[in-house]
Amino acid sequence: MSGGDGSAFLQINTDLKSGQVYTMYHGTSMEAAKKIKVNGFQQSSQGMLGRGVYLSRDLEKASRYPLNLQAFQKVVLKVKVNVGKVKRINLQGHPLQTPWHDQGYDTAWCPPNCGMVPSGLEEDCVWDPKRIQVIEIIYPFLESPSPFQTPAVTVRF
């Protein structure tokens, strides 16, 4: 199934397939979101999957980040991602856990409930920030109390 913007709308528990475009989310601070708007994404220098931009198809997961900020300081960037060639990393100590890009992969994907992420939620790491296009900013702290409603405030990039 596809969205109007050409991105795939799939259940979170479905496999991330190579060569597809997906809607994903990136949790960050308002200050960092402003920098991303001007300069684009920058790779994290380190992380569970090594260098890259960390994202998830799970809005709940992205809404938790950054962990060290209060809710009113957080925003979530809704993005469109061309994942390119995907490597599934589904266990701690996987031989390609951090050198996946050196083997020709564009995205590393930790499926939900695979034991890699304490929350059990999906995580993705995209090597090339140019594969990511910001669609809008979501302000999770302004969401209505109902989990069935969309956030009260979104801003198109």
KAQUI-V141080 format. One record per residue. RES is the residue in one letter. SS is DSSP state (2 for helix, 1 for strand, 0 for the rest). OMEGA is omega in whole degrees, 0 to 359 (999 if undefined). Layout:
BEGIN
res,ss,omega
RES,SS,OMEGA
RES,SS,OMEGA
END
This chain:
BEGIN
res,ss,omega
M,0,181
S,1,174
G,0,180
G,0,180
D,0,178
G,0,180
S,0,182
A,1,173
F,0,181
L,0,173
Q,0,182
I,0,183
N,0,177
T,0,180
D,0,173
L,0,186
K,0,178
S,0,174
G,0,182
Q,0,174
V,1,183
Y,1,168
T,1,179
M,1,184
Y,1,179
H,1,178
G,1,182
T,1,176
S,1,177
M,2,180
E,2,179
A,2,179
A,2,178
K,2,178
K,2,178
I,2,180
K,2,182
V,2,189
N,2,185
G,0,179
F,0,173
Q,0,176
Q,0,165
S,1,182
S,0,179
Q,0,180
G,0,183
M,0,181
L,0,180
G,0,183
R,0,176
G,1,177
V,1,184
Y,1,184
L,1,173
S,1,170
R,0,183
D,0,180
L,2,179
E,2,180
K,2,182
A,2,182
S,2,180
R,0,187
Y,0,349
P,0,185
L,0,186
N,0,180
L,0,174
Q,0,186
A,2,184
F,2,180
Q,2,186
K,1,169
V,1,176
V,1,175
L,1,173
K,1,187
V,1,172
K,1,186
V,1,169
N,1,190
V,0,181
G,0,180
K,0,187
V,1,172
K,1,176
R,1,178
I,0,190
N,0,174
L,0,177
Q,0,180
G,0,177
H,0,183
P,0,179
L,0,183
Q,0,176
T,0,181
P,0,182
W,2,181
H,2,179
D,2,180
Q,2,174
G,0,179
Y,0,180
D,0,183
T,1,171
A,1,184
W,1,172
C,1,179
P,0,177
P,0,174
N,0,180
C,0,180
G,0,181
M,0,186
V,0,183
P,0,180
S,0,184
G,0,182
L,0,181
E,0,173
E,1,179
D,1,176
C,1,182
V,1,184
W,0,187
D,0,180
P,2,180
K,2,177
R,2,187
I,1,177
Q,1,179
V,1,178
I,1,182
E,1,175
I,1,176
I,1,178
Y,0,186
P,2,183
F,2,178
L,2,180
E,0,175
S,0,182
P,0,181
S,0,179
P,0,183
F,0,179
Q,0,178
T,0,180
P,0,182
A,0,184
V,0,170
T,1,181
V,1,177
R,1,178
F,0,999
END
